[in-house]
Amino acid sequence: MPAVVTFIGYHDSGKTTLVSQVVKHLKTRGHRVAVMKSSNETGVTFDSTGTDTSAHRLAGADSVLFVAPDQMVLQTGPSDQSVVTLAHRYFADADIVIGEGFKHARKIAKIEVRRDSDQDLRREVHGVIAIATDLDIAGDYVFSLREANEIAQFIEKRFIQQRDQRPEKVFLLVNGRKIPMKEFIQDCLAGTVIGFVDSLKLTDGAREIEMRIKLDDGDRS
């Protein structure tokens, strides 16, 4: 399952420009990149010339998901799914999912893009791990707005390389929340599911198994 990093900031802070540059650098490094864009506006045209989603696509993103109050493109209705659920459902094969917006998403790493000294989202939301700004701000992970390549390296080292070093055989989402599992539990769960799958027809050569279970009240009694 890919990691998720989302860029946050006020309107006209430069999020789209920076995200597009970061996407280009990650693509240059050979990574598969998906972009999720959120908006509070309704009636927005998806992927037309000059739009943010068009900019991300032109930057080379492998997939672009637009989430607004009235639509979610890939052509669905309104969605209240978590960022983690969206990333798993639509971009499970990506090395990294780059978000734009979703500042109130829980347990998601965030990079704040800031132009105004009076705007400090670090004090309003959880999960800010770095800042991109040209203001004089002290901190361990403060980047210039012109350091898209350095931000891409930061993301690669912190998320992609760590994921590659500790690949997951099994991951579990319950109500959109990822449940941590130790390696031996992953092995036990994988072995059980593989055993059942092997007993079915038309599963020869399976390399990946996806399962989704919907529960009703009778299942928990």
Legacy VTK file of the C-alpha trace (Angstrom):
# vtk DataFile Version 3.0
C-alpha trace
ASCII
DATASET POLYDATA
POINTS 221 float
0.000 0.000 0.000
1.477 3.387 -0.922
2.302 6.063 1.619
0.366 9.326 1.423
1.847 12.834 1.695
-0.381 15.868 1.180
0.604 19.512 0.612
-1.541 22.046 2.481
-1.768 25.825 2.490
-4.088 28.762 1.984
-5.508 29.735 -1.418
-2.833 31.029 -3.830
-0.011 29.800 -1.580
1.546 27.967 -4.530
0.492 24.412 -3.679
-0.403 23.352 -7.220
2.804 24.705 -8.752
4.976 23.041 -6.120
3.079 19.742 -6.248
3.423 19.621 -10.042
7.173 20.220 -9.763
7.532 17.517 -7.110
5.568 15.100 -9.300
7.927 15.770 -12.222
10.985 15.074 -10.080
9.517 11.865 -8.633
8.606 10.703 -12.150
12.138 11.490 -13.323
13.368 9.180 -10.562
11.269 6.389 -12.033
8.471 6.306 -9.479
4.770 5.748 -10.125
2.943 8.787 -8.785
-0.750 9.385 -8.179
-2.177 12.778 -7.258
-5.331 13.491 -5.256
-6.749 17.025 -5.420
-9.470 18.283 -3.069
-11.697 21.316 -3.539
-14.487 23.002 -1.592
-16.059 24.301 -4.813
-18.953 22.719 -6.709
-19.466 22.512 -10.453
-15.731 22.358 -11.182
-14.745 21.081 -14.631
-12.247 18.266 -14.335
-9.018 18.236 -16.365
-9.819 21.152 -18.681
-6.970 23.413 -19.846
-5.637 25.610 -17.059
-7.131 23.638 -14.163
-5.076 22.246 -11.293
-5.904 18.673 -12.260
-4.702 19.364 -15.788
-1.433 20.725 -14.369
-0.882 17.538 -12.365
-1.635 15.353 -15.384
0.737 17.373 -17.578
3.391 17.026 -14.850
3.281 13.292 -15.496
1.105 11.933 -12.692
0.064 8.365 -13.451
-3.344 8.915 -11.895
-5.278 11.994 -10.782
-8.233 11.882 -8.426
-10.328 15.040 -7.935
-12.430 15.200 -4.772
-15.065 17.956 -4.389
-18.349 18.293 -2.483
-20.397 17.451 -5.585
-18.197 14.936 -7.392
-15.224 12.644 -7.228
-13.477 12.011 -10.513
-12.894 9.057 -11.340
-16.637 9.687 -11.988
-18.324 8.934 -8.691
-20.668 10.792 -6.399
-19.696 12.610 -3.202
-17.386 10.621 -0.943
-16.601 10.743 2.761
-13.943 8.045 2.559
-10.651 8.626 4.334
-7.517 9.575 2.412
-6.022 6.184 3.298
-9.065 4.360 1.902
-8.982 6.364 -1.336
-5.264 5.725 -1.761
-5.696 1.985 -1.214
-8.761 1.645 -3.420
-7.570 3.589 -6.446
-3.771 3.723 -6.243
-2.691 0.479 -4.597
0.095 0.015 -7.175
1.596 3.496 -6.736
4.895 3.999 -4.921
3.616 7.236 -3.387
0.341 9.156 -3.354
0.726 12.948 -3.285
-2.271 14.842 -1.941
-3.227 18.476 -2.231
-5.571 19.651 0.500
-7.045 17.245 3.088
-5.568 19.366 5.875
-7.848 17.820 8.492
-7.164 14.208 7.436
-6.184 12.148 10.470
-2.848 10.334 10.723
-1.621 11.666 7.360
1.773 13.326 6.948
1.470 16.920 5.732
3.836 19.471 4.182
2.668 23.039 4.751
3.174 25.553 1.943
3.316 29.050 3.447
3.733 32.554 2.023
2.258 34.706 4.798
3.850 34.919 8.253
0.377 35.209 9.806
-0.620 31.818 8.427
0.607 28.935 10.573
-1.250 25.703 9.932
1.169 23.780 12.140
-0.725 25.165 15.120
-4.134 24.268 13.681
-3.729 20.750 12.278
-1.877 17.575 13.196
0.781 15.823 11.166
2.824 18.671 9.638
6.274 17.178 9.040
7.837 19.932 6.919
7.295 23.469 5.633
7.895 24.922 2.174
8.267 28.695 2.376
10.466 31.653 1.548
9.811 33.186 4.980
12.510 33.192 7.650
11.344 30.177 9.643
13.569 27.945 11.741
13.057 24.200 11.846
14.508 20.820 10.962
12.591 20.391 7.705
12.030 23.839 6.229
12.419 24.094 2.454
12.392 27.000 0.037
9.513 27.154 -2.425
12.184 26.707 -5.096
13.468 23.453 -3.599
11.016 21.069 -5.233
13.810 18.604 -5.990
14.955 18.634 -2.369
11.375 18.054 -1.213
11.097 15.146 -3.646
14.310 13.682 -2.160
12.894 14.153 1.347
9.703 12.311 0.390
11.644 9.563 -1.373
13.930 8.935 1.606
11.266 9.202 4.301
8.470 7.271 2.638
9.396 5.368 -0.523
12.745 3.949 0.608
11.431 3.042 4.061
8.476 1.280 2.446
10.822 -0.646 0.156
12.918 -1.733 3.156
9.857 -2.988 5.052
7.462 -4.339 2.420
4.071 -5.433 3.672
2.736 -8.827 2.647
-0.714 -8.028 4.021
-2.389 -4.784 5.031
-5.773 -4.443 6.662
-8.238 -1.550 6.564
-11.188 -1.494 8.958
-13.676 1.340 8.355
-10.980 3.202 6.431
-8.370 2.942 9.188
-5.204 0.971 8.604
-4.638 -1.665 11.300
-0.962 -2.331 12.103
0.003 -6.000 12.105
3.224 -7.710 13.105
4.998 -9.756 10.456
4.000 -13.141 11.879
0.333 -12.074 11.927
0.635 -11.020 8.274
2.108 -14.420 7.477
-0.688 -16.258 9.324
-3.445 -14.241 7.670
-1.855 -14.561 4.231
-1.436 -18.302 4.649
-5.085 -18.754 5.642
-6.424 -16.714 2.717
-4.034 -18.314 0.216
-5.168 -21.744 1.399
-8.794 -20.937 0.668
-7.957 -19.294 -2.662
-5.902 -22.301 -3.778
-8.967 -24.477 -3.260
-10.967 -22.414 -5.753
-10.972 -22.707 -9.527
-9.500 -20.140 -11.937
-6.884 -18.873 -9.474
-3.767 -20.431 -10.994
-0.888 -17.981 -11.270
-2.327 -15.530 -8.726
0.252 -12.960 -7.615
-1.924 -10.627 -5.591
-5.162 -11.179 -3.691
-7.592 -8.418 -2.786
-10.476 -9.015 -0.427
-13.205 -6.711 0.811
-15.635 -7.828 3.506
-18.844 -5.971 4.319
-20.337 -6.863 7.679
-23.924 -6.666 8.876
-25.234 -7.019 12.416
-25.667 -10.789 12.055
-21.982 -11.280 11.296
-20.914 -9.957 14.725
-23.326 -12.001 16.848
LINES 1 222
221 0 1 2 3 4 5 6 7 8 9 10 11 12 13 14 15 16 17 18 19 20 21 22 23 24 25 26 27 28 29 30 31 32 33 34 35 36 37 38 39 40 41 42 43 44 45 46 47 48 49 50 51 52 53 54 55 56 57 58 59 60 61 62 63 64 65 66 67 68 69 70 71 72 73 74 75 76 77 78 79 80 81 82 83 84 85 86 87 88 89 90 91 92 93 94 95 96 97 98 99 100 101 102 103 104 105 106 107 108 109 110 111 112 113 114 115 116 117 118 119 120 121 122 123 124 125 126 127 128 129 130 131 132 133 134 135 136 137 138 139 140 141 142 143 144 145 146 147 148 149 150 151 152 153 154 155 156 157 158 159 160 161 162 163 164 165 166 167 168 169 170 171 172 173 174 175 176 177 178 179 180 181 182 183 184 185 186 187 188 189 190 191 192 193 194 195 196 197 198 199 200 201 202 203 204 205 206 207 208 209 210 211 212 213 214 215 216 217 218 219 220
